[in-house]
């Protein structure tokens, strides 16, 4: 499950559809309607927000609005009417991490969309979030890397040379 902190406008068609589907699953989890994914780390920030149901609905509304702008037909009836009254903080390190993650994904699956993002200097966040200083979020699963004050660093063994057997 990837609930992007990035604004949905940055996602390609495949990413936007996947985000809608995954956020609806997250909504079901937060409403206690499913047993799976209950302990998924990306849900922590919604649970910690004080009003997780309203926050996930606000998150989904931003995805729905982007889909409608592109002419897609997502079912708005799947989103509740509750309105979030606050925003959830997301660290700038997390935003940078997600931006690079998205760019890597797009380099493999949609180079044309990636080319459109070249001029983006500061990616926007989903309106449910507000950027704050900090490293990559603690709940983020980062394989093969350790955290630094500015986000991520190479794996702990990156400095070691590799020997080749003859």
C-alpha positions in Angstrom: 0.0 0.0 0.0 1.4 3.4 -0.9 -0.6 6.4 0.2 1.4 9.1 -1.5 2.0 12.3 0.4 2.6 13.9 -3.0 -0.3 15.7 -4.7 -2.2 13.3 -7.0 -1.5 15.6 -9.9 2.1 14.3 -10.0 0.9 10.7 -10.6 0.6 9.1 -13.9 -2.7 7.4 -14.9 -1.7 4.0 -13.4 -0.5 5.6 -10.2 -3.6 7.6 -9.8 -5.9 4.6 -10.2 -3.7 2.6 -7.8 -3.8 5.4 -5.3 -7.6 5.5 -5.4 -7.9 1.8 -4.9 -5.4 1.7 -2.1 -6.8 4.7 -0.3 -10.3 3.1 -0.4 -8.7 0.0 1.2 -7.1 2.3 3.8 -10.5 3.8 4.4 -12.1 0.4 5.0 -9.3 -0.4 7.5 -9.8 2.9 9.3 -13.5 2.2 9.5 -12.9 -1.3 10.9 -14.4 -3.0 7.8 -11.5 -5.3 7.0 -9.1 -7.4 9.0 -6.1 -7.1 6.6 -3.7 -4.2 6.6 -4.7 -3.1 10.1 -1.1 -2.5 11.2 0.2 -1.1 7.9 2.7 1.6 8.7 1.3 4.2 6.3 -1.9 4.2 8.3 -0.2 5.5 11.4 -0.3 9.1 10.4 -4.0 9.0 9.7 -4.6 7.2 13.1 -2.5 9.7 14.9 -4.3 12.7 13.3 -7.2 12.7 15.8 -9.8 12.2 13.2 -8.6 9.4 10.9 -11.9 8.9 9.1 -12.3 12.6 8.1 -8.6 12.7 7.1 -8.8 9.7 4.8 -11.9 11.1 3.2 -10.2 14.4 2.7 -7.2 12.5 1.2 -9.6 10.6 -1.1 -11.4 13.8 -2.1 -8.1 15.2 -3.5 -7.6 12.0 -5.5 -11.2 12.2 -6.8 -10.8 15.9 -7.8 -7.6 15.1 -9.8 -9.3 12.1 -11.4 -12.3 14.3 -12.4 -10.0 16.9 -13.9 -8.5 14.2 -16.1 -11.9 12.9 -17.1 -11.9 9.7 -15.1 -15.0 8.2 -13.5 -14.2 7.4 -9.9 -17.2 6.8 -7.7 -17.6 9.7 -5.3 -20.2 7.8 -3.3 -17.4 5.7 -1.8 -16.2 8.8 0.1 -17.8 10.0 3.3 -19.0 13.6 3.8 -17.0 14.4 6.9 -14.5 17.2 6.5 -11.1 17.4 8.0 -10.5 20.4 10.1 -6.8 20.1 10.4 -3.9 19.0 8.2 -1.4 16.2 8.9 2.3 17.1 9.1 4.6 15.4 6.6 8.3 15.9 6.7 10.2 17.4 3.8 12.5 14.4 3.9 9.5 12.2 3.3 8.3 14.3 0.4 11.8 14.1 -1.1 11.9 10.4 -0.6 8.5 9.9 -2.2 9.4 12.2 -5.1 12.5 10.1 -5.9 10.5 6.9 -5.5 7.9 8.2 -7.9 10.5 9.3 -10.4 12.2 5.8 -10.3 8.8 4.2 -10.9 8.0 6.5 -13.8 11.4 5.8 -15.4 10.3 2.2 -15.7 6.7 2.5 -16.7 5.9 6.0 -18.1 8.8 8.0 -19.4 6.5 10.5 -21.1 4.8 11.4 -17.8 8.2 11.6 -16.1 9.3 14.1 -18.8 6.4 16.3 -17.7 7.7 16.4 -14.2 11.2 17.6 -15.1 10.2 21.3 -14.5 8.7 20.6 -11.1 11.1 22.1 -8.5 9.0 21.6 -5.4 6.4 18.8 -5.6 3.1 19.7 -4.0 1.5 17.6 -1.3 -2.0 16.2 -1.1 -4.0 19.0 0.6 -4.6 16.8 3.6 -0.9 17.2 4.5 1.3 20.2 5.4 5.1 20.1 4.9 7.3 20.4 8.0 11.1 20.2 8.4 12.4 16.7 9.1 13.8 13.4 7.8 12.0 10.5 6.2 9.1 9.5 8.4 9.8 6.7 10.9 6.9 4.7 9.5 8.4 4.6 6.0 9.8 1.3 4.9 13.2 2.0 3.4 15.0 -1.1 2.3 18.8 -1.2 2.3 19.2 2.4 3.6 19.7 4.1 6.9 18.3 7.5 7.9 20.4 10.6 8.1 19.6 14.1 9.3 18.6 15.0 5.7 16.7 11.9 4.7 18.4 8.9 3.4 21.9 7.6 3.1 23.5 4.7 1.3 23.3 1.4 2.9 25.7 0.8 5.8 27.9 -1.4 3.6 28.0 0.9 0.6 31.6 2.1 1.4 33.0 -1.5 1.3 34.7 -2.6 -1.8 33.6 -5.7 -3.5 36.2 -8.4 -4.1 35.9 -10.7 -7.1 37.1 -14.3 -7.0 39.1 -15.7 -9.9 
